[in-house]
């Protein structure tokens, strides 16, 4: 499963970075400083590269008036599990939305205004005093701090042994609490107790967490993302603000 998901279906079209470069930007005023979409993306990429973070894949959705942009960047980052993380973004040059970035191992951005991640890394209005490079630098620092903590928590989960009795109790809790729908209980149990891939073989809290997130793929994306975030909280993993 990709770390980030972008859904485009309401008055938006999926576009490439090259197409973004052709979008006209409204004139600035004394109090409002619209940012060209391509400038936002290219500035973000430059700051990521300076921090040894690369973009593996990018997706953008543009409203048909050209003013509002949604996007998801799949990242290669050394301090995340398997180097995987994502950034979600949304912005508008018609004064209806600030420049916003969310980050996480699971990010969901939709043109119906759903905007979810583990961390809101940036929320900055298009004011005359906006310095884009500085704001993005601060956002990436928040991103790195968040994932540094998250990586440590994942290491702890990998080192935390779980007895079969405790694993059964956790399975019971997750489904009784409604974090995941009860129909997924047999699959989650089978993945953990009868693993067919190496990542589920260790009897650890991380293997159990992976069993839950694997079966969560069967859920609709709109309910899957909140469920995965709730699983993170249940296992004591870092979660920041969510949009």
N, C-alpha and C positions, 0 to 999 in steps of 0.2 A: 504494500500500500504506500502511495506517495505521501510525503509528509504534509503536503498542502493540496487543497482542492479549490478550484475556481468554477463557479456555476454562472453561466450567462444565459438569460432567457427572457428578460423584460426590457425591451427597447435598447438592447445592447448587441454589439457584434464582437466576436473574437477577432483580434487584430495582432499584427506583428510589431516589433519595435520599429521597423522601417516605416510602417504605416503611421505610427505615432509621430514620427519626425515630420510628417506632412500636415499634422493638425495645427490649425491657427490658434494662437493664444490671444485672449482679449487684452486690450490696453490696460496698463496699470493706472491707478488713481493715487491721490495723496495718501489714502488709508488702506488701499487694497493692492496686493502684489501677486497677481496670478503667476503661476510657475508653469512653463511649458512642460507637457507630459514627458517629452523625451529628455529634457534637462533633469527632471526628477529621477528618472530611471538611470541615466548615465552617471549622475552624481552618486546615487546609491551604489552602483556597481564599482565606481572608483574607490569609495570608502571601504566597501567590502574587501576589495583586492588588497588594499593597504593593510587589512587585518587578516590576511591569508584565508579569506573566505571567497569561494567561487560560486557562480551561478551555474547549476547543472541544467536547469530547464526553466523557462519562463512562459507565463500565460498572461494575456491582457484582454480585458473586455472594455469596450468604449461605448458610452451612450451615443446615440446617433446624431446628437447635436455637437459632439466632439468635446464637451466640457467636463464630463465626469469619467474618471478612469478607475477601474478595479484591476487588481493583479495579484498573482502568486508567484513567488520565486522559490524554486527548490534549490537548496544550498548544500554545498560540500564543506563541512566544517569539522575540524579535527577533534573538537571536544564534545561532540554529540555521538550517540551510539551509531556505529557504522558510518560516521561522518555525515549523518542526515539531519537536516532541519529545514524549516521553511519560514519565509517572510510573506505576510499578506499586506497589501496596500490598497488604499482608496483615497481619492482626492477629487475635488471639483473646482473649476475656475469660474463658477457662477455664484460664489459666496454661500452656497448651501452646505458645504462640507470642508473641514480642515484637511490638512495632510496628515494621514494616519498610517502607522505601521504597527502590525501585530506580529509576534514571533512565537514559534513553538515546534515541538515534534509533531503536532497536529494542528494545522491551520485551515480554516474554512472561510472563504470570501464569496459572497453572492451579490448579484446586482439588485436583490430585493432588500439589501442593507444588512443582512446577517454578516457578522464580522467577528470571528472567533480565533483565539490563540491563547497560549499560556501567559503571554506578556504583551501589554500595550506599550510598545517601545517609543512611539512618537504620536503626539496629537497637537499639531501646531497650526494656528490660523494663518491665512495668507495676508498678514499685515505688512505695512510698509517697512517695518524693521526686521523682516524675515531674512536670516542668513542661512540659506539652504544647507551649505556644506557643514556648518557648525551644528545645526540641528540634527543632521543625519549622523554626524560623528558621535554626538551624545546618545542617539538611539542605538547605534551599534555597540557602544560601550555598555549600555543597559542589557543588550542582547547577550554579550559575552559574559557579563556578570551572572545573568540568569542561568545560562547554560553551563557555566562553571559549577554553580551550585547543583544544578540538575544532574550533571555527570557524576558528582560525588555521591548523590543519593542513589543513582543507578548502580554504582559500584557497591554500595552498602546492600542493596537488594540482591545483587549477585552473590554476595558473601553470606547472606542470611539463609541458613538452612531451614527447611520447613518439613516437619514430620507429616506423615500421611494424615494423621488425625487433625493436625492444625490446618492442612490444606483443605480437608473436607469441611472444616468449620468456616474457612474463608470463602469457599465456594458457596456454602449455605448463606453466609452474610451478604455477599455481593448480589445474589438473586433475591433474597428476602427483602433487602433494602431497596430493590427496584433499580439498581444501577444498570443492570442488564435485564432484558426480558427472559422470563423463566424458560422459554422454548430453547434457549441457547445453552442451558445447563448441561445436557448430555454431551454436547460437542466440546464444551470447555473442559469437562471432567475427563473425557477421552483424550484430548490433546495433552493434558497434564500427566495423567496416570498411565497412558499408553502412547507415548510420543513416537512419532514416525520421522521426526527431524531432530537433528542434534541440539538445536537451541532450546528444545523443551525437555531434554534428558536430565539436566541437573535438578535435584530436588531443592530449589531455591525460590525465594519470593519473586525473583526476576522471571524465572520460568513460568510461574503461576500468573504473573502479570501479563506475560506474553500470550499465554493461553487465552486470557480474557480478551485482549486486544485483537487476537486473531479471529475469534468468533464474532467480535463486534463488526467485522467487515460485512456481515450479513444484514446489518441494520441500515436503514436509510441514512444518508449523509447528515441530514438535519438533526437526527437523534443520536447518530454515532459519535459526533464530535463532543457534545456535552457529556456523553457516557464515558468516553475515553478520559476526559478531563476529571470527571468524578472518580474514575478508577485511580488516577494519579493522586488525588487527595486521599483516597482510602489507603493507598500504599505509602503515604507520607512523602510524596514527591512534590517539589516546588511548583506552585501555581501562582501566577500573578493575576493582574486585572484582565477582565475579558469584556469584549464589546458585544 
